[in-house]
Amino acid sequence: MASQTGSIVQHSLDALLEDETFLPDLKEQDRQQAFTSLTAILSTPNHIHKSFLRIALENGKVVRIPSFRVQHNNTLGPYKGGIRFHESVNEDEVTNLASLMTLKNALHEVPFGGGKGGVVLNPRNYSVIELHQICKKYVHYFSDILGPDKDIPAPDMGTGDREMDWMMAEYKSIRPGATYRGSFTGKSIINGGSLGRREATGKGVYFTYRYMMSDFLNENREWLDAQENPFAQTALDQDGKPLKMAVQGFGNVGSVAALEAYRCSYLNNKIVAVSDRNVTLYNPEGLDIPALVEFTDKNEGDLPTTEAELNGLEMKADILDREKVLYLDVDVLVLAALEDQIHKDNVEQVKAKIVVEGANAPVTGEADEYLADNGVIIVPDILANAGGVIVSYFEWLQGRETQFYSEEQVYDMLFEKMQSTMDTILPQFFGDPFPLRQNCYIHAVMKLSTVLFRQGKLY
């Protein structure tokens, strides 16, 4: 497990060890031994599967591409987690993301465990035929460990419904007669996917921020005002004023979150900056997000990079380096790109007072501590970007029941589940001295620890 997740889990267990109201049946030496067992179980994956996919390219060359499937923990249900296609994929990253999935599902009461997959490649460098072969080989090589009641992959960075359709088809051909609809989630609608799945993560990212700064704040303003908590003061300081927002990453997550913010009637949001792998666009008066979404849909996901392209949209914006989005004078920063974007070398340049993690682990441990010490509210990945796995759960259920929900039903159920989590977490966060990430981890670790204890797995 990567150090940040591992250290926070350890801090959570240390806090729970001292809380005698938690697992009160465990006393003295038995308690110490049980918590030592919890540390071992939650800090290591159950299985790490590795393989080299042998692929014949269209130019006649044969390559062997490293691939992974990490199964962290299945205490609460089948392993669940996306498959990432990216050149930065490595074993440590996939293991860390699998452990995060375990905690995320526990936090949101989703009956899955944690898993993650990865293939070391840039999908832009491969043809459609080659990508199809890569997907088939991935399923073929890992078919023994996958399945609707074993391990259920989903899309992640570099993959989408097309890849999940290909993988489900290969799983079906390998296991004729077996149940297959729930073997992969994030599929296209025609192949048993769920309405709303593509937009679910981005909608959930914005919903967590909006619920905290609108619904929760409005209902608890007097209580928040009475708290001697720097995070409560940060929230109150933003109350009622126009909120300038920047979004790093304009893919499936960032573009949807930006569009939700642009259309939101609950808060006075203004999206002043967005970025992608090429550029940051900045206009302190606000950007036309629907026009940018339409542009990226027609241009392989890329934002405008020239004055001519902006003029074609009748849009004014400063064209800045892509990393500049992190340092602009904004109230809210949504991180929806890669991990480790804010770290010890650049954290002092971050001006936002609220950071929302749409990506997985975009803030390193050292940076997280620095921001928290300065009263910055970080809405962590484990809380904010769970929309994808929650709607994947709905898709899995629909596949088992062969009954399908409308898009409105899916979003209503998604927001209800995320609201339930926040109604549990936010009072603890604003009332306790722990940052929001630590509160989320403690809650998730409590759930896992209780189930492991009840199942007799701590001795």
C-alpha positions in Angstrom: 0.0 0.0 0.0 1.3 3.4 -0.9 2.5 5.5 2.1 -0.3 8.1 2.2 -3.2 5.6 2.3 -1.3 3.3 4.6 -0.4 6.0 7.1 -3.9 7.4 7.2 -5.3 3.9 7.8 -2.8 3.4 10.6 -3.7 6.7 12.2 -7.4 5.7 12.0 -6.6 2.4 13.8 -4.6 4.2 16.4 -7.5 6.5 17.1 -10.0 3.6 17.3 -7.7 1.6 19.6 -8.0 4.3 22.2 -11.8 4.5 21.8 -13.1 1.9 24.2 -16.7 2.3 22.9 -15.5 0.8 19.6 -15.4 -3.0 19.7 -15.9 -3.0 23.5 -15.7 -6.8 23.7 -12.0 -6.6 23.0 -10.0 -5.8 26.1 -6.3 -5.3 26.9 -4.0 -7.9 25.3 -6.8 -9.3 23.1 -7.5 -5.7 21.8 -3.9 -5.1 21.0 -3.6 -8.4 19.1 -6.8 -7.7 17.2 -5.7 -4.3 16.1 -2.3 -5.7 15.1 -4.2 -8.1 12.9 -6.3 -5.2 11.4 -3.1 -3.4 10.5 -1.8 -6.4 8.7 -5.1 -7.1 6.9 -5.8 -3.6 5.8 -2.3 -2.6 4.8 -1.7 -5.4 2.4 -3.6 -6.8 -0.7 -5.0 -10.3 -0.8 -3.6 -10.9 -4.3 -1.4 -9.2 -6.8 -1.7 -10.6 -10.3 0.7 -9.6 -13.0 1.1 -10.6 -16.7 2.6 -9.5 -19.9 0.0 -9.3 -22.7 1.4 -10.7 -26.0 0.0 -8.5 -28.7 0.6 -8.7 -32.5 0.6 -5.1 -33.8 -0.7 -4.2 -37.3 2.8 -3.4 -38.4 3.8 -7.0 -37.9 5.7 -6.5 -34.6 4.9 -8.4 -31.5 5.0 -6.6 -28.1 4.5 -7.7 -24.6 2.6 -5.2 -22.5 2.8 -5.2 -18.6 -0.6 -5.6 -17.0 -1.9 -5.9 -13.4 -5.0 -6.9 -11.4 -4.7 -6.2 -7.7 -7.3 -7.6 -5.4 -7.0 -5.8 -2.1 -9.8 -7.0 0.1 -13.2 -8.8 -0.3 -14.5 -8.6 3.2 -17.7 -6.7 2.2 -18.2 -8.4 -1.2 -16.6 -9.1 -4.6 -13.6 -7.2 -5.6 -14.5 -4.0 -7.5 -12.4 -1.5 -9.4 -11.5 0.0 -12.7 -9.0 -0.9 -15.3 -6.6 1.9 -16.2 -4.8 2.3 -19.6 -1.9 4.7 -19.0 1.8 4.8 -19.5 2.4 5.7 -15.8 0.7 2.5 -14.5 2.8 0.5 -12.1 2.3 -2.1 -9.4 2.5 0.4 -6.4 -0.1 2.7 -8.0 -2.5 -0.1 -8.8 -2.1 -1.5 -5.3 -2.8 1.9 -3.7 -5.9 2.4 -5.9 -7.2 -1.0 -5.0 -6.9 -0.2 -1.3 -8.6 3.1 -1.8 -11.5 1.2 -3.4 -11.8 -1.1 -0.4 -12.2 2.0 1.9 -14.4 3.9 -0.6 -16.9 1.0 -0.8 -16.9 0.7 3.0 -17.5 4.4 3.5 -20.5 4.5 1.2 -22.0 1.2 2.3 -21.5 -0.4 -1.1 -21.3 -4.2 -0.8 -18.1 -4.6 -2.7 -14.5 -5.0 -1.9 -11.5 -3.2 -3.4 -9.7 -4.1 -6.6 -7.9 -2.3 -9.4 -6.4 -3.1 -12.8 -3.9 -1.4 -15.1 -2.2 -1.8 -18.4 1.0 0.1 -19.1 0.3 1.9 -22.4 -0.9 5.1 -24.0 -4.1 4.2 -25.8 -3.6 7.0 -28.3 -0.6 5.1 -29.6 -2.6 2.0 -30.6 -5.2 1.4 -33.3 -8.7 0.3 -32.6 -7.9 -3.2 -33.7 -4.9 -3.3 -31.4 -6.8 -2.0 -28.4 -9.5 -4.7 -29.1 -6.8 -7.3 -28.9 -5.3 -5.8 -25.7 -8.8 -5.9 -24.1 -9.4 -9.5 -25.1 -5.9 -10.6 -23.9 -6.4 -8.9 -20.6 -9.6 -10.9 -20.0 -8.1 -14.1 -21.3 -5.0 -13.8 -19.0 -7.0 -12.9 -15.9 -10.2 -14.9 -16.6 -9.8 -17.3 -13.7 -10.0 -14.4 -11.1 -12.7 -12.3 -12.8 -16.5 -12.8 -12.6 -19.7 -11.2 -11.3 -19.3 -12.8 -7.9 -15.5 -12.7 -7.8 -14.0 -9.5 -9.2 -15.9 -6.9 -11.3 -13.8 -4.5 -13.4 -15.0 -1.1 -14.7 -13.7 1.8 -16.7 -10.9 4.0 -15.5 -8.5 6.5 -17.1 -8.0 5.5 -20.7 -10.9 3.1 -20.9 -14.7 3.5 -21.3 -17.8 1.6 -22.4 -16.2 0.4 -25.6 -13.5 -1.4 -23.7 -15.9 -2.9 -21.2 -18.1 -4.1 -24.0 -15.1 -5.9 -25.6 -14.1 -7.4 -22.3 -17.5 -8.6 -21.4 -17.8 -10.2 -24.8 -14.5 -12.0 -24.3 -15.6 -13.2 -20.8 -18.8 -14.5 -22.3 -16.9 -16.5 -25.0 -14.5 -17.9 -22.5 -17.2 -19.0 -20.1 -20.2 -20.1 -22.2 -23.4 -20.6 -20.2 -22.1 -18.6 -17.2 -23.7 -15.4 -15.9 -21.9 -12.6 -17.7 -23.8 -9.3 -17.6 -22.4 -8.5 -14.2 -18.8 -9.4 -15.0 -18.0 -5.8 -16.1 -19.7 -2.5 -15.4 -19.5 0.7 -17.2 -20.7 -1.0 -20.4 -22.8 0.7 -23.1 -26.5 0.8 -22.6 -27.2 -1.7 -25.4 -24.9 -4.2 -23.7 -26.5 -3.9 -20.3 -24.9 -0.8 -19.0 -26.7 1.7 -16.7 -28.1 5.0 -17.8 -26.1 7.8 -16.1 -22.9 5.7 -15.5 -20.6 7.8 -17.7 -21.7 11.0 -15.9 -21.9 9.5 -12.4 -18.5 10.3 -11.1 -18.5 13.9 -12.2 -22.0 14.5 -10.9 -21.0 12.9 -7.6 -17.9 15.1 -7.4 -19.9 18.3 -7.7 -22.8 17.0 -5.5 -20.5 16.5 -2.5 -19.2 20.0 -2.7 -22.6 21.5 -3.4 -24.3 19.6 -0.6 -21.7 20.7 1.9 -21.7 24.3 0.9 -25.5 24.7 0.3 -27.7 22.1 2.0 -25.6 21.3 5.0 -24.3 24.8 5.6 -27.8 26.3 5.4 -29.3 23.8 7.8 -26.5 24.0 10.3 -25.3 27.6 10.1 -25.8 28.5 13.8 -24.2 25.2 14.9 -21.2 25.8 12.6 -20.8 29.3 13.9 -20.4 27.9 17.4 -17.7 25.4 16.5 -14.1 26.2 17.4 -13.0 24.5 14.2 -11.0 26.2 11.4 -12.8 24.2 8.7 -16.2 25.5 9.9 -14.8 29.0 9.6 -13.6 28.3 6.1 -17.0 27.1 5.1 -18.7 30.1 6.6 -16.3 32.5 5.0 -17.4 31.2 1.6 -21.1 31.5 2.4 -23.2 33.7 0.2 -20.4 35.1 -1.9 -19.8 34.4 -5.6 -17.4 31.4 -5.7 -14.7 31.3 -8.3 -13.9 27.8 -9.4 -11.1 26.1 -11.4 -11.3 22.6 -12.8 -8.1 20.7 -13.5 -8.8 17.9 -16.1 -11.6 18.2 -18.6 -12.4 14.6 -19.3 -15.4 12.5 -18.2 -15.1 13.6 -14.6 -13.9 17.2 -14.9 -16.2 18.3 -17.7 -19.3 16.9 -16.1 -18.4 18.5 -12.7 -17.8 21.8 -14.5 -21.1 21.6 -16.3 -22.9 20.8 -13.1 -21.3 23.8 -11.4 -22.2 26.0 -14.4 -25.8 25.0 -14.3 -26.2 25.0 -10.5 -28.9 27.2 -9.0 -28.0 26.4 -5.4 -24.7 28.2 -5.3 -23.3 31.3 -7.1 -20.6 29.5 -9.0 -18.4 31.0 -11.7 -16.0 28.6 -13.6 -13.1 30.9 -14.3 -10.5 28.2 -15.4 -10.4 24.7 -16.9 -7.4 22.7 -18.0 -6.4 19.5 -19.8 -3.2 17.8 -20.8 -2.3 20.7 -23.1 -3.5 24.0 -21.7 -5.2 26.1 -19.1 -8.0 28.5 -20.2 -8.6 31.4 -17.8 -11.2 34.2 -17.8 -11.9 35.9 -14.5 -15.4 36.8 -15.8 -16.2 33.1 -16.3 -16.1 30.6 -19.1 -18.8 29.2 -21.3 -18.6 25.6 -20.2 -21.3 24.1 -22.5 -19.5 25.6 -25.5 -16.2 24.0 -24.3 -17.9 20.6 -23.7 -19.2 20.8 -27.3 -15.8 21.7 -28.6 -14.0 18.8 -26.8 -16.6 16.3 -28.0 -15.7 17.3 -31.6 -11.9 17.4 -31.0 -10.9 14.1 -29.4 -11.4 15.5 -25.9 -8.9 18.4 -26.3 -9.7 22.0 -25.2 -9.0 24.9 -27.6 -5.3 25.8 -27.6 -5.2 28.8 -30.0 -6.8 32.2 -30.2 -8.3 31.2 -33.6 -10.1 28.3 -31.9 -11.3 30.5 -29.1 -12.5 33.1 -31.7 -14.4 30.4 -33.5 -16.3 29.8 -30.2 -16.7 33.6 -29.7 -14.9 33.1 -26.4 -12.3 35.2 -24.6 -9.8 33.5 -22.4 -6.1 33.7 -21.5 -4.2 30.6 -22.8 -1.9 29.5 -20.0 0.4 26.5 -19.3 -1.6 23.5 -18.1 -0.2 23.5 -14.5 -1.2 27.2 -14.0 -4.8 26.1 -13.1 -3.5 24.9 -9.7 -2.2 28.3 -8.7 -5.0 30.7 -9.7 -6.7 33.0 -7.3 -9.9 31.0 -6.9 -12.1 29.8 -4.0 -12.6 26.2 -5.2 -10.2 23.9 -7.0 -11.5 20.7 -8.5 -8.7 18.2 -9.2 -9.9 15.7 -11.9 -6.7 14.7 -13.7 -3.9 12.5 -12.3 -2.6 11.7 -8.8 0.1 13.7 -7.0 -0.8 17.1 -8.6 -0.4 19.0 -5.4 2.8 18.1 -3.5 5.4 19.5 -1.2 7.1 21.5 -3.9 4.1 23.4 -5.1 1.5 23.4 -2.3 2.4 26.8 -1.0 1.3 28.3 -4.4 -2.2 26.9 -4.1 -4.7 29.7 -3.2 -8.0 27.8 -3.1 -9.7 27.4 0.2 -11.7 24.4 -0.9 -10.1 21.5 -2.9 -12.3 18.8 -4.3 -10.6 15.5 -5.3 -12.3 14.2 -8.5 -9.2 12.2 -9.3 -7.7 9.5 -7.1 -4.9 10.8 -4.7 -4.2 14.1 -6.5 -2.9 15.6 -3.2 0.1 14.0 -1.6 0.3 13.3 2.1 2.7 16.2 2.9 0.6 18.6 0.9 -2.6 17.4 2.5 -1.2 18.1 5.9 0.0 21.6 4.9 -3.3 22.6 3.5 -5.3 21.2 6.5 -3.0 23.2 8.8 -4.0 26.3 6.9 -7.7 25.7 7.2 -8.2 24.5 3.6 -11.1 22.1 3.3 -10.2 19.0 1.2 -13.1 17.0 0.0 -11.2 13.7 -0.4 -11.4 11.2 -3.3 -12.8 8.5 -1.0 -15.9 10.8 -0.5 -16.1 12.9 -3.7 -15.4 10.5 -6.6 -17.5 7.5 -5.4 -20.3 8.2 -7.9 -18.8 5.8 -10.5 -18.6 2.8 -8.2 -22.0 3.5 -6.7 -23.7 3.6 -10.1 -21.6 0.5 -11.1 -23.3 -1.2 -8.2 -26.7 -0.1 -9.6 -25.6 -1.5 -13.0 -24.5 -4.8 -11.4 -27.9 -5.0 -9.7 -29.8 -4.3 -12.9 -27.8 -7.0 -14.7 -28.7 -9.6 -12.0 -32.4 -8.5 -12.0 -32.7 -7.8 -15.8 -34.7 -4.7 -14.8 -33.3 -1.3 -15.7 -33.7 2.1 -14.0 -34.3 5.4 -15.7 -31.6 8.0 -15.7 -33.6 10.1 -13.2 -33.9 7.1 -10.9 -30.1 6.4 -11.1 -29.2 10.0 -10.2 -31.8 10.1 -7.4 -30.4 6.9 -5.9 -26.8 8.2 -6.4 -27.5 11.5 -4.6 -29.4 9.8 -1.8 -26.6 7.4 -1.1 -23.9 10.1 -1.2 -26.1 12.4 1.0 -26.5 9.6 3.5 -22.7 9.3 3.8 -22.2 13.0 4.2 -24.9 13.3 6.8 -22.8 10.9 8.8 -19.4 12.4 8.0 -19.9 16.2 7.9 -21.1 16.6 11.6 -18.1 14.7 12.7 -15.7 16.7 10.5 -17.0 20.1 11.5 -17.2 19.0 15.2 -13.9 17.2 15.5 -10.3 18.3 15.1 -9.7 15.8 12.3 -9.6 16.8 8.6 -12.4 15.4 6.4 -10.1 12.8 4.8 -9.3 11.4 8.3 -12.9 11.3 9.3 -13.8 9.4 6.1 -11.0 6.9 6.7 -12.0 6.4 10.3 -15.6 5.7 9.3 -14.5 3.2 6.6 -12.0 1.5 8.9 -14.6 1.1 11.6 -17.0 -0.6 9.1 -14.3 -3.0 7.9 -12.9 -3.7 11.4 -16.4 -4.5 12.8 -17.2 -6.9 9.9 -13.8 -8.6 10.2 -14.2 -9.0 13.9 -17.8 -10.4 13.5 -16.5 -12.8 10.9 -13.8 -14.1 13.3 -10.9 -13.0 11.1 -8.8 -11.1 13.7 -7.6 -14.2 15.6 
